[in-house]
Amino acid sequence: MERTSSYIFNHGDITKILYGGDYNPEQWPEEIWEEDMRLFRQAGIDCVTLNVFSWAALQPDEETYSFEKLDKIMDMARENRLHVILATSTAAHPAWMARRYPEVLRVEFNGMKRKFGGRHNSCPNSPVYQKYSARLAGKLALRYGEYENLIAWHVNNEYGGECYCENCEKAFRLWLQEKYKTLEEVNRAWNTSFWGHTFYDWDEIVAPNLLSEHFGEDRTMFQGISLDYRRFFSDSLLENFRGEYEAIKQHTPDIPITTNLMGFYKPLDYQKWGRYMDFISWDNYPANETPPAVTAMNHDLMRGIGGGKPFALMEQTPSVTNWLSYNALKRPGVMRLLSYQAVAHGADSVLFFQMRRTVGACEKYHGAVIDHAGHGNTRVFREIKALGGELKALGSQAMGSRTPAKAAILVSWENWWALEYSAGPSCDLKYLDEVERYYTAFYEQNIPVDIISSEDPLDGYGLVVLPVLYLVKDGIPDKLKVYVEGGGTLIATYFSGIVDQHDLVALGGYPGRLRSILGIWVEETDALPKEAANRFIWKGKAYPAELLCDIMHMETAREQAVYELDFYAGTPVISCNQLGKGKAWYIGTRSSHEFYHDLISHIAGEIGLKPVWNPVEGVEITERRKEGVRYLFFLNHKEEEAAFAMELDGESLLDGKAYGKGETAALPAKGVMIFRAAV
């Protein structure tokens, strides 16, 4: 079949948002398969992800491969006109591999050697694992690459975990040799003259864990060593992905390849991973109490990792998760609401885990399209069927559209790792807390925002926020200076610019290489316990100063507010520096939800950054655009109806109702409207 580039899956037969998810027919007798096909058709399901955990069945020993059952499954999917995302099954190695090659098993953070069991129990630096995982991926591509309904490859599954075995120590030393070239440079970068850690031979370097440098997961005596091990291990798993990727591409160069990410997952540098993936996919499992803004932030992260392109929602639960302490059901309408929230932020698929509820092991109580009852007469199935009908009616209207963001939040995994390894100033300092505070301020005002990396271009953004940019890599100061001088507006926060990429303090005064851009000098930082707060007045309103208080001096910047209390009362807490055509703000403390809202509102108004729609309490409003058309998504997260005046002429796509400017629209609790209007 000729493939086109009309969609992230590059398949000409895809004319609507994909709908379906993880299907495991190998866990069931074949007489159930046909019933599943009937129920899939009834629910409007058109896509299944197959073969996610089948390695043991596909390869019973070193030399034998058995594809007979998978052949039947693939043929069944083709006969029933189901698109297939085919997984490589490499997230759980077979038992025979662990028995015959125990070096394939991981070693935990505490030094404990694992036995066979669980998943993600394979050392990524094991030559055995590398060999057999890539070989299996290649054999699958060779065998199934000509299936016309194969739309994507799904490598492994939710990469994660860590390993501290001898394979990894040896690979870590090679990684360091490639990065630093000499031991002298390693000793300089890690400041090993401290506590007599100087290395004279590469083999003296060991993995940093509880047996060596750590006295807790995020408590390390040598931040530089632990930071590099984070980088190394993320790269190690990425090399596993790339090994399978290359094996697949040899046989199916035109079929896109992904692996399912997990939002803000700390162990892996997803921004680096995204550069090696054909498209981004991720698994969305918010907890019951997760604010809608946090879920939205994760979606926007995935869009940002993919360079602004649409992404795939690879997994969500149709009804209930099973790994929380209290696994409440998704209330009626919530599955639909969260599905459309993903689409609103850039997803071109709505896929679930799982299609049929398994009978045993740890996910038997996790939700499914087809419940243990085994039929379609359930509340969940009826909701799935109704959403399937809506997605069919929507067709391709919003597919491939982009989010027109003019604001960005710069996020860095290396900064995240380094900041939370930092020995002070506060154990309560958590990177994502500050990212979330700024994101929520944009979210609540319906201002689209991209989440970008330090590698991404800044031109095109009117406002860029740097939450707690503690670690500043080479090249970033020059990039930020050019951005501000050219007319951009920058917001930097407390405890920024402190160290370089090796976690060595930038001497000469904080905020280091950001000092000339921000026009300030930070002399000291006060850490406040949870129950304590300073305060300041800005634009006539009083706000708290919490967690950290930077005590700073103005150089070229102008103070905007001062502390009210303690020995540093009267010193600046907020500053703004005019640099070229732009401005650089510095917020020297953590403050309240109200402050972040007011700050973003003020700066957005100052630079003409407009919301996609005036805020409606409890209603998330986002936008995607393509070909001169605006698709506005209204998502009512409240437990009661929301009514609002229409600001544009247009049409509600889900019910076909036309609205004129000024008319009132009403959304029921958990309701959704997709509104089409001209740009």
C-alpha positions as CSV (number, residue, x, y, z in Angstrom):
1,M,0.0,0.0,0.0
2,E,1.2,3.5,-0.8
3,R,1.8,5.5,2.3
4,T,1.2,9.2,2.6
5,S,2.4,11.8,5.1
6,S,-1.0,13.2,6.0
7,Y,-0.7,12.1,9.6
8,I,1.9,11.1,12.3
9,F,1.4,7.5,11.4
10,N,2.0,8.2,7.6
11,H,-0.8,5.8,6.6
12,G,-3.3,6.8,3.9
13,D,-6.1,4.7,5.4
14,I,-6.2,6.7,8.6
15,T,-9.0,9.3,8.2
16,K,-10.0,9.8,11.8
17,I,-8.6,9.9,15.3
18,L,-7.4,6.4,16.1
19,Y,-9.5,4.6,18.7
20,G,-8.6,1.3,20.6
21,G,-5.7,0.2,22.6
22,D,-3.7,-2.7,24.0
23,Y,-5.1,-6.1,23.1
24,N,-3.8,-9.4,24.4
25,P,-5.6,-12.2,22.6
26,E,-2.7,-14.6,23.4
27,Q,-4.0,-14.6,27.0
28,W,-7.4,-16.0,25.9
29,P,-8.7,-19.1,24.1
30,E,-9.3,-18.5,20.4
31,E,-13.1,-18.9,20.6
32,I,-13.2,-15.6,22.5
33,W,-11.3,-13.7,19.8
34,E,-14.3,-13.5,17.4
35,E,-16.5,-12.2,20.2
36,D,-13.9,-9.5,20.8
37,M,-14.0,-8.5,17.2
38,R,-17.7,-8.2,17.3
39,L,-17.6,-5.9,20.4
40,F,-14.8,-3.8,18.9
41,R,-16.9,-3.1,15.8
42,Q,-19.8,-2.3,18.0
43,A,-17.7,0.2,20.0
44,G,-16.2,1.9,16.9
45,I,-12.7,0.6,17.7
46,D,-10.3,0.7,14.7
47,C,-6.8,0.2,16.2
48,V,-5.1,-2.3,18.5
49,T,-1.7,-2.5,20.0
50,L,-0.5,-6.1,19.8
51,N,2.4,-8.2,21.2
52,V,3.4,-6.0,24.1
53,F,4.5,-8.8,26.4
54,S,5.0,-11.9,24.3
55,W,8.7,-12.5,24.2
56,A,8.5,-15.8,26.1
57,A,5.9,-17.1,23.8
58,L,7.7,-16.0,20.6
59,Q,11.1,-17.3,21.7
60,P,11.0,-20.5,23.9
61,D,14.8,-20.9,23.7
62,E,17.9,-19.3,22.3
63,E,17.5,-20.5,18.7
64,T,13.8,-21.2,18.4
65,Y,11.2,-18.6,17.3
66,S,7.5,-19.4,17.2
67,F,5.3,-17.0,15.4
68,E,2.3,-19.2,14.7
69,K,-0.1,-17.7,17.2
70,L,1.0,-14.1,16.4
71,D,0.4,-14.9,12.7
72,K,-3.2,-15.9,13.6
73,I,-3.6,-12.7,15.6
74,M,-2.2,-10.5,12.9
75,D,-4.4,-12.1,10.3
76,M,-7.4,-11.7,12.5
77,A,-6.7,-8.0,12.9
78,R,-6.3,-7.6,9.1
79,E,-9.5,-9.5,8.3
80,N,-11.4,-7.3,10.7
81,R,-9.9,-4.1,9.2
82,L,-8.1,-3.1,12.4
83,H,-5.1,-0.9,12.3
84,V,-2.2,-2.4,14.2
85,I,0.6,-0.9,16.3
86,L,2.9,-3.8,16.7
87,A,5.1,-4.0,19.8
88,T,8.4,-5.8,20.1
89,S,7.8,-7.5,23.4
90,T,11.2,-6.7,24.8
91,A,10.1,-5.1,28.2
92,A,10.3,-8.6,29.9
93,H,12.9,-11.1,28.9
94,P,12.1,-14.9,29.0
95,A,12.9,-17.0,32.0
96,W,15.4,-19.1,30.1
97,M,17.5,-16.0,29.4
98,A,17.8,-15.2,33.1
99,R,18.7,-18.8,34.0
100,R,21.3,-19.3,31.3
101,Y,22.7,-15.8,31.4
102,P,22.3,-14.4,34.9
103,E,24.4,-11.3,33.9
104,V,21.3,-10.1,32.1
105,L,19.6,-9.4,35.5
106,R,19.7,-6.0,37.1
107,V,21.3,-4.9,40.3
108,E,19.2,-2.6,42.5
109,F,20.1,0.8,44.0
110,N,20.9,-1.0,47.3
111,G,23.2,-3.5,45.5
112,M,20.8,-6.4,45.6
113,K,21.1,-8.7,42.6
114,R,17.7,-9.5,41.1
115,K,16.3,-12.9,40.1
116,F,13.9,-13.5,37.2
117,G,10.6,-11.8,37.7
118,G,8.6,-8.6,37.1
119,R,9.4,-6.6,34.0
120,H,12.2,-4.1,33.2
121,N,14.5,-6.5,34.9
122,S,17.0,-6.6,32.0
123,C,20.4,-4.8,32.3
124,P,20.5,-2.4,29.3
125,N,24.2,-2.8,29.1
126,S,24.1,-6.6,29.0
127,P,25.4,-7.7,25.6
128,V,23.0,-10.7,25.8
129,Y,20.0,-8.5,26.2
130,Q,21.2,-6.1,23.5
131,K,21.7,-9.0,21.1
132,Y,18.4,-10.8,21.6
133,S,16.2,-7.7,21.9
134,A,17.4,-6.3,18.6
135,R,17.3,-9.7,16.9
136,L,13.6,-10.2,17.9
137,A,12.7,-6.7,16.7
138,G,14.3,-7.4,13.3
139,K,12.6,-10.8,12.9
140,L,9.2,-9.2,13.7
141,A,9.8,-6.5,11.1
142,L,10.9,-9.0,8.5
143,R,7.8,-11.2,9.1
144,Y,5.1,-8.6,9.5
145,G,6.4,-5.5,7.6
146,E,4.2,-6.1,4.5
147,Y,0.9,-6.2,6.4
148,E,-1.0,-3.2,4.9
149,N,-2.7,-2.5,8.2
150,L,0.5,-2.2,10.2
151,I,0.7,1.6,11.0
152,A,3.4,1.8,13.6
153,W,6.0,0.0,15.7
154,H,6.0,0.1,19.5
155,V,9.4,-0.7,20.9
156,N,9.6,-2.2,24.4
157,N,7.0,-0.7,26.8
158,E,7.4,2.2,29.3
159,Y,11.2,2.1,29.6
160,G,12.3,2.7,33.2
161,G,14.2,1.5,36.2
162,E,17.9,1.5,37.0
163,C,20.8,-0.9,37.2
164,Y,24.1,-0.8,39.1
165,C,25.7,-4.1,38.0
166,E,29.2,-4.8,36.7
167,N,27.9,-4.4,33.1
168,C,26.8,-0.9,33.9
169,E,29.9,0.0,35.8
170,K,32.1,-1.0,32.8
171,A,29.8,0.8,30.4
172,F,29.8,3.9,32.6
173,R,33.6,4.1,32.5
174,L,33.5,3.9,28.7
175,W,30.8,6.6,28.6
176,L,33.0,8.8,30.8
177,Q,36.0,8.2,28.6
178,E,34.1,9.3,25.6
179,K,32.7,12.3,27.4
180,Y,35.8,13.6,29.2
181,K,38.7,12.0,27.3
182,T,41.0,12.1,30.3
183,L,40.9,11.2,34.0
184,E,42.3,14.6,34.8
185,E,39.1,16.2,33.3
186,V,36.9,13.8,35.2
187,N,38.6,14.8,38.4
188,R,38.2,18.4,37.6
189,A,34.5,18.1,36.6
190,W,33.6,16.1,39.7
191,N,35.9,18.2,42.1
192,T,37.3,15.0,43.4
193,S,39.9,16.8,45.5
194,F,37.1,17.1,48.0
195,W,37.1,14.2,50.5
196,G,40.1,12.6,48.8
197,H,38.3,11.1,45.8
198,T,40.9,11.6,43.2
199,F,40.9,8.8,40.6
200,Y,44.2,7.5,39.1
201,D,42.7,4.6,37.0
202,W,39.4,4.3,35.2
203,D,38.7,1.0,36.9
204,E,38.6,2.9,40.3
205,I,35.3,4.5,39.3
206,V,32.2,2.7,40.6
207,A,28.5,3.3,40.2
208,P,27.1,5.8,42.7
209,N,24.5,4.0,44.8
210,L,23.9,3.0,48.4
211,L,27.1,1.0,48.3
212,S,29.2,4.0,47.4
213,E,28.2,7.7,47.2
214,H,24.6,7.8,48.3
215,F,22.8,8.0,51.7
216,G,19.4,8.1,50.1
217,E,17.8,8.1,46.7
218,D,18.3,11.9,46.2
219,R,21.1,12.3,48.8
220,T,24.5,12.0,47.4
221,M,28.0,13.0,48.6
222,F,29.2,13.7,45.1
223,Q,26.6,15.4,42.9
224,G,28.7,15.4,39.8
225,I,29.2,11.7,39.9
226,S,25.5,11.0,40.5
227,L,24.4,13.5,37.9
228,D,26.6,11.8,35.3
229,Y,25.2,8.4,36.2
230,R,21.7,9.7,35.6
231,R,22.8,10.9,32.1
232,F,24.6,7.7,31.4
233,F,21.7,5.4,32.4
234,S,19.1,7.4,30.4
235,D,21.5,7.1,27.4
236,S,21.9,3.4,28.1
237,L,18.2,2.7,27.8
238,L,18.0,5.0,24.8
239,E,20.7,2.9,23.1
240,N,18.5,-0.2,23.7
241,F,15.6,1.7,21.9
242,R,17.9,2.7,19.1
243,G,19.2,-0.8,18.7
244,E,15.7,-2.1,18.1
245,Y,14.8,0.9,16.0
246,E,17.7,0.3,13.6
247,A,16.8,-3.4,13.4
248,I,13.2,-2.6,12.4
249,K,14.2,0.2,10.0
250,Q,16.3,-2.3,7.9
251,H,13.1,-4.0,6.9
252,T,10.4,-1.3,7.2
253,P,12.0,2.1,6.6
254,D,8.6,3.8,6.1
255,I,6.7,2.6,9.1
256,P,7.1,5.1,12.1
257,I,8.5,3.9,15.4
258,T,7.7,5.0,18.9
259,T,7.9,3.9,22.5
260,N,5.4,4.9,25.1
261,L,6.6,7.6,27.5
262,M,5.2,8.5,30.9
263,G,4.9,12.3,31.2
264,F,7.3,13.9,33.6
265,Y,9.2,10.7,34.3
266,K,12.3,11.7,36.2
267,P,14.8,8.9,35.4
268,L,14.8,9.4,31.6
269,D,15.7,12.5,29.7
270,Y,12.6,12.4,27.4
271,Q,13.7,15.6,25.6
272,K,16.8,13.8,24.3
273,W,14.8,10.6,23.6
274,G,12.3,12.6,21.5
275,R,15.0,13.4,19.0
276,Y,15.3,9.6,18.1
277,M,11.5,8.8,17.9
278,D,9.5,9.1,14.8
279,F,6.5,10.3,16.8
280,I,5.8,10.8,20.5
281,S,3.4,8.6,22.4
282,W,2.6,8.4,26.1
283,D,0.5,6.8,28.8
284,N,-1.8,9.1,30.8
285,Y,-2.8,7.8,34.2
286,P,-3.6,10.8,36.5
287,A,-4.5,10.0,40.1
288,N,-8.0,10.7,41.3
289,E,-6.9,13.9,42.9
290,T,-4.6,15.1,40.0
291,P,-5.6,18.7,39.1
292,P,-6.7,19.0,35.4
293,A,-3.9,21.6,34.9
294,V,-1.2,18.9,35.8
295,T,-2.7,16.5,33.3
296,A,-2.7,19.2,30.7
297,M,0.9,20.1,31.5
298,N,1.9,16.5,30.8
299,H,0.1,16.5,27.4
300,D,1.9,19.8,26.5
301,L,5.2,18.3,27.5
302,M,4.7,15.4,25.1
303,R,3.7,17.9,22.3
304,G,6.9,19.9,23.1
305,I,9.1,16.8,23.1
306,G,7.8,16.1,19.6
307,G,8.6,19.6,18.4
308,G,5.0,20.8,18.4
309,K,3.7,18.0,16.3
310,P,0.6,15.9,17.2
311,F,1.3,12.9,19.5
312,A,-0.4,9.6,20.3
313,L,-2.2,8.9,23.5
314,M,-1.0,5.3,23.7
315,E,-2.7,4.3,27.0
316,Q,-5.3,5.5,29.5
317,T,-7.7,3.5,31.6
318,P,-11.3,3.2,30.4
319,S,-12.5,3.2,34.0
320,V,-10.2,2.4,36.9
321,T,-6.5,2.0,37.7
322,N,-5.4,-0.7,40.1
323,W,-2.1,0.6,41.5
324,L,-3.3,3.5,43.7
325,S,-4.0,3.2,47.4
326,Y,-7.7,4.0,46.7
327,N,-8.8,3.0,43.2
328,A,-11.9,5.0,42.6
329,L,-13.9,4.6,39.4
330,K,-13.9,7.2,36.7
331,R,-17.3,8.8,37.2
332,P,-19.7,8.9,34.2
333,G,-18.3,11.3,31.6
334,V,-14.8,11.5,32.9
335,M,-13.3,9.0,30.5
336,R,-14.8,11.1,27.6
337,L,-13.6,14.3,29.2
338,L,-10.0,13.1,29.7
339,S,-9.9,11.6,26.1
340,Y,-10.9,15.0,24.6
341,Q,-8.4,16.8,26.9
342,A,-5.7,14.7,25.3
343,V,-7.0,15.7,21.8
344,A,-7.3,19.3,22.9
345,H,-3.6,19.4,23.6
346,G,-2.4,17.7,20.5
347,A,-3.2,13.9,20.6
348,D,-4.4,12.3,17.3
349,S,-5.3,9.0,19.0
350,V,-7.4,7.8,22.0
351,L,-6.1,4.4,23.0
352,F,-6.6,2.4,26.2
353,F,-5.0,-0.2,28.3
354,Q,-6.6,-2.7,28.2
355,M,-9.1,-4.0,25.7
356,R,-10.2,-7.1,27.7
357,R,-9.7,-7.4,31.4
358,T,-7.1,-10.1,32.2
359,V,-8.0,-12.9,34.7
360,G,-4.8,-13.0,36.7
361,A,-1.7,-11.2,38.0
362,C,-1.2,-7.6,39.1
363,E,-3.5,-5.9,36.5
364,K,-6.5,-8.1,36.7
365,Y,-8.5,-5.3,38.4
366,H,-7.3,-2.6,36.0
367,G,-10.1,-1.2,33.8
368,A,-10.8,-2.5,30.4
369,V,-13.1,-1.9,27.4
370,I,-14.5,-5.5,27.9
371,D,-14.9,-6.2,31.6
372,H,-14.8,-9.6,33.4
373,A,-18.5,-9.8,32.6
374,G,-17.4,-10.5,29.0
375,H,-20.2,-8.5,27.2
376,G,-21.1,-5.0,26.1
377,N,-23.9,-4.4,28.7
378,T,-21.8,-2.3,31.1
379,R,-21.7,1.4,31.8
380,V,-18.0,1.6,30.7
381,F,-18.7,-0.2,27.4
382,R,-21.6,2.1,26.6
383,E,-19.4,5.1,27.2
384,I,-16.7,3.7,25.0
385,K,-19.2,3.0,22.3
386,A,-20.7,6.5,22.5
387,L,-17.2,8.1,22.2
388,G,-16.4,5.8,19.3
389,G,-19.4,7.1,17.5
390,E,-18.4,10.8,18.1
391,L,-14.8,10.2,16.9
392,K,-16.1,8.6,13.7
393,A,-18.4,11.6,13.1
394,L,-15.5,14.0,13.7
395,G,-13.4,12.2,11.1
396,S,-10.2,14.0,10.3
397,Q,-11.3,17.6,11.1
398,A,-8.8,18.3,13.9
399,M,-6.2,15.8,13.0
400,G,-2.7,17.1,12.3
401,S,-3.6,20.6,13.7
402,R,-1.1,22.5,15.9
403,T,-1.3,24.6,19.0
404,P,-0.5,28.3,18.4
405,A,1.6,29.0,21.5
406,K,3.5,32.3,21.9
407,A,4.6,31.5,25.5
408,A,7.0,28.8,26.6
409,I,8.3,27.2,29.8
410,L,11.9,25.9,29.5
411,V,12.3,22.5,31.2
412,S,15.5,20.5,31.6
413,W,15.9,17.0,32.8
414,E,19.6,17.6,33.7
415,N,18.5,20.7,35.7
416,W,15.8,18.5,37.4
417,W,18.4,15.9,38.4
418,A,21.0,18.4,39.6
419,L,18.6,20.6,41.5
420,E,17.2,17.7,43.5
421,Y,20.7,16.2,44.1
422,S,21.8,19.6,45.5
423,A,23.0,19.5,49.1
424,G,20.7,22.4,50.2
425,P,19.3,24.9,50.5
426,S,16.0,23.2,51.3
427,C,14.7,19.6,51.3
428,D,11.4,21.0,50.2
429,L,12.7,22.4,46.9
430,K,11.2,20.3,44.1
431,Y,11.6,21.2,40.5
432,L,8.2,20.3,39.2
433,D,6.5,22.3,41.9
434,E,7.7,25.5,40.4
435,V,7.1,24.4,36.8
436,E,3.6,23.5,37.8
437,R,3.0,26.9,39.5
438,Y,3.9,28.8,36.3
439,Y,2.1,26.4,34.0
440,T,-1.1,26.7,36.1
441,A,-1.0,30.5,35.7
442,F,-1.0,30.1,31.9
443,Y,-3.6,27.3,32.0
444,E,-6.1,29.2,34.1
445,Q,-6.0,32.2,31.8
446,N,-6.3,30.1,28.6
447,I,-2.9,31.2,27.3
448,P,-1.4,28.5,25.2
449,V,2.1,27.5,26.4
450,D,4.7,25.2,25.0
451,I,7.1,23.2,27.2
452,I,10.5,23.4,25.5
453,S,14.0,22.2,26.1
454,S,17.2,24.3,26.1
455,E,17.9,23.0,22.6
456,D,14.7,24.4,21.1
457,P,14.7,27.8,19.3
458,L,13.2,30.7,21.3
459,D,12.2,32.9,18.4
460,G,8.5,33.2,17.9
461,Y,7.8,33.3,21.7
462,G,6.9,36.5,23.3
463,L,7.5,35.2,26.8
464,V,9.8,32.4,28.1
465,V,9.8,31.2,31.7
466,L,12.9,29.6,33.3
467,P,11.6,27.9,36.5
468,V,14.6,27.4,39.0
469,L,17.2,27.1,36.2
470,Y,19.8,26.0,38.8
471,L,22.1,24.3,36.2
472,V,23.1,26.4,33.2
473,K,24.8,24.6,30.3
474,D,27.3,26.2,27.9
475,G,25.6,28.2,25.2
476,I,22.4,28.9,27.2
477,P,23.4,32.4,28.5
478,D,24.3,33.6,24.9
479,K,21.0,32.1,23.6
480,L,18.9,33.8,26.3
481,K,20.8,37.1,25.8
482,V,20.1,37.2,22.1
483,Y,16.4,36.3,22.8
484,V,15.9,39.2,25.2
485,E,17.9,41.7,23.3
486,G,15.8,40.9,20.2
487,G,12.6,41.8,22.1
488,G,11.7,38.8,24.1
489,T,10.5,38.8,27.7
490,L,12.1,36.4,30.1
491,I,11.1,35.3,33.6
492,A,13.8,33.7,35.8
493,T,13.3,32.6,39.3
494,Y,15.1,32.2,42.6
495,F,18.1,29.8,42.9
496,S,18.9,30.1,39.1
497,G,22.2,30.2,37.4
498,I,24.0,28.6,40.3
499,V,26.1,25.8,38.7
500,D,27.5,24.7,35.3
501,Q,26.8,21.4,33.5
502,H,29.1,19.6,35.9
503,D,27.3,20.9,39.0
504,L,30.3,23.2,39.8
505,V,29.3,26.5,41.3
506,A,29.7,29.5,38.9
507,L,32.0,31.8,40.8
508,G,31.8,35.6,40.9
509,G,28.3,35.9,42.3
510,Y,24.9,34.4,41.7
511,P,23.1,34.0,39.3
512,G,26.4,33.2,37.5
513,R,26.3,33.5,33.8
514,L,22.7,34.8,33.9
515,R,23.8,37.8,35.9
516,S,24.3,40.3,33.1
517,I,21.0,39.3,31.5
518,L,19.1,39.7,34.7
519,G,21.0,42.8,35.9
520,I,21.2,41.6,39.5
521,W,23.6,40.1,42.0
522,V,22.3,37.6,44.6
523,E,24.4,37.7,47.7
524,E,22.6,35.1,49.9
525,T,19.6,32.8,49.9
526,D,17.5,32.3,53.0
527,A,15.7,28.9,53.4
528,L,12.4,29.1,55.3
529,P,10.7,26.2,57.0
530,K,7.2,25.2,55.9
531,E,5.4,27.2,58.6
532,A,7.4,30.4,58.0
533,A,7.0,33.2,55.4
534,N,8.3,36.6,54.6
535,R,6.1,38.9,52.4
536,F,6.1,41.6,49.8
537,I,3.8,44.1,48.1
538,W,3.6,44.3,44.4
539,K,1.1,46.4,42.4
540,G,-0.6,47.3,45.6
541,K,-1.3,43.7,46.8
542,A,0.5,41.7,49.5
543,Y,1.9,38.3,48.7
544,P,3.8,35.7,50.7
545,A,7.5,35.0,50.2
546,E,8.1,31.3,51.0
547,L,10.6,28.4,50.8
548,L,13.6,30.4,49.5
549,C,14.3,34.1,49.6
550,D,17.1,35.4,47.4
551,I,18.8,38.5,48.9
552,M,19.9,40.5,45.9
553,H,21.3,43.8,44.7
554,M,20.4,45.8,41.7
555,E,23.0,46.3,39.0
556,T,21.3,47.4,35.8
557,A,17.8,46.0,36.8
558,R,15.2,48.0,38.6
559,E,13.5,46.7,41.8
560,Q,9.7,46.0,41.5
561,A,9.0,44.9,45.0
562,V,10.9,44.5,48.3
563,Y,10.8,42.1,51.3
564,E,8.8,43.4,54.3
565,L,10.3,41.4,57.1
566,D,13.5,40.1,58.7
567,F,17.0,41.6,58.4
568,Y,16.7,41.8,54.7
569,A,13.5,43.9,54.8
570,G,13.7,46.6,52.2
571,T,15.9,44.7,49.8
572,P,14.5,43.7,46.4
573,V,12.5,40.5,45.8
574,I,11.4,41.2,42.3
575,S,13.4,42.9,39.6
576,C,13.1,43.8,35.9
577,N,16.0,44.5,33.6
578,Q,15.7,46.3,30.3
579,L,18.1,44.6,27.9
580,G,18.0,45.7,24.2
581,K,14.4,45.6,23.0
582,G,13.3,43.1,25.7
583,K,13.0,42.6,29.4
584,A,14.3,40.0,31.9
585,W,12.3,39.6,35.1
586,Y,13.7,37.9,38.3
587,I,11.4,36.5,40.9
588,G,13.5,36.0,44.0
589,T,11.2,33.8,46.0
590,R,8.3,31.3,45.8
591,S,4.9,32.8,46.3
592,S,1.2,32.1,46.2
593,H,-1.1,30.8,43.5
594,E,-2.6,34.3,43.3
595,F,0.9,35.9,42.7
596,Y,1.7,33.6,39.7
597,H,-1.7,34.3,38.2
598,D,-1.2,38.1,38.6
599,L,2.4,38.1,37.4
600,I,1.5,36.2,34.2
601,S,-1.6,38.4,33.7
602,H,0.5,41.6,34.0
603,I,3.3,40.5,31.7
604,A,0.9,39.0,29.1
605,G,-1.0,42.3,29.1
606,E,2.2,44.3,28.8
607,I,3.5,42.3,25.7
608,G,0.1,41.7,24.1
609,L,-0.1,38.0,24.8
610,K,-3.8,37.1,24.4
611,P,-5.8,34.1,25.7
612,V,-7.6,31.9,23.2
613,W,-10.8,32.8,25.0
614,N,-11.8,34.7,28.1
615,P,-11.6,32.5,31.2
616,V,-14.7,30.6,32.3
617,E,-14.4,29.2,35.8
618,G,-13.8,25.5,35.9
619,V,-13.7,25.2,32.1
620,E,-10.4,24.4,30.3
621,I,-10.3,26.1,26.9
622,T,-7.6,25.3,24.4
623,E,-7.0,25.7,20.7
624,R,-5.6,23.8,17.7
625,R,-5.3,25.2,14.2
626,K,-4.8,24.1,10.7
627,E,-5.6,25.3,7.2
628,G,-7.2,28.6,8.3
629,V,-9.5,26.8,10.9
630,R,-9.6,27.2,14.6
631,Y,-10.7,24.2,16.7
632,L,-11.5,25.4,20.2
633,F,-12.0,22.8,22.9
634,F,-14.2,23.6,25.9
635,L,-13.8,21.0,28.8
636,N,-16.0,21.4,31.8
637,H,-14.1,19.9,34.8
638,K,-16.7,21.0,37.2
639,E,-19.5,19.0,38.9
640,E,-22.1,21.4,37.6
641,E,-23.2,23.1,34.4
642,A,-21.1,25.9,33.0
643,A,-22.6,28.7,30.8
644,F,-20.7,31.3,28.9
645,A,-21.1,33.8,26.0
646,M,-19.7,32.9,22.7
647,E,-17.0,35.2,21.4
648,L,-17.1,34.0,17.8
649,D,-19.4,32.8,15.1
650,G,-19.0,29.1,14.5
651,E,-20.2,25.5,14.9
652,S,-20.2,23.0,17.7
653,L,-18.9,19.8,16.0
654,L,-20.2,17.2,18.4
655,D,-23.8,18.2,18.1
656,G,-23.8,20.3,14.9
657,K,-25.2,23.4,16.6
658,A,-24.4,26.8,15.1
659,Y,-23.6,29.7,17.4
660,G,-23.4,33.4,16.8
661,K,-21.2,35.8,18.7
662,G,-22.9,36.8,21.9
663,E,-25.1,33.7,22.2
664,T,-25.0,31.7,25.4
665,A,-23.6,28.1,25.3
666,A,-24.1,25.7,28.2
667,L,-21.9,22.7,29.0
668,P,-23.1,20.0,31.4
669,A,-20.9,18.8,34.2
670,K,-17.9,17.0,32.7
671,G,-19.2,18.1,29.3
672,V,-17.2,18.8,26.1
673,M,-17.6,21.2,23.2
674,I,-15.4,21.3,20.1
675,F,-16.0,24.6,18.4
676,R,-14.9,25.3,14.8
677,A,-14.4,28.8,13.6
678,A,-12.4,30.7,11.0
679,V,-8.9,32.0,12.0
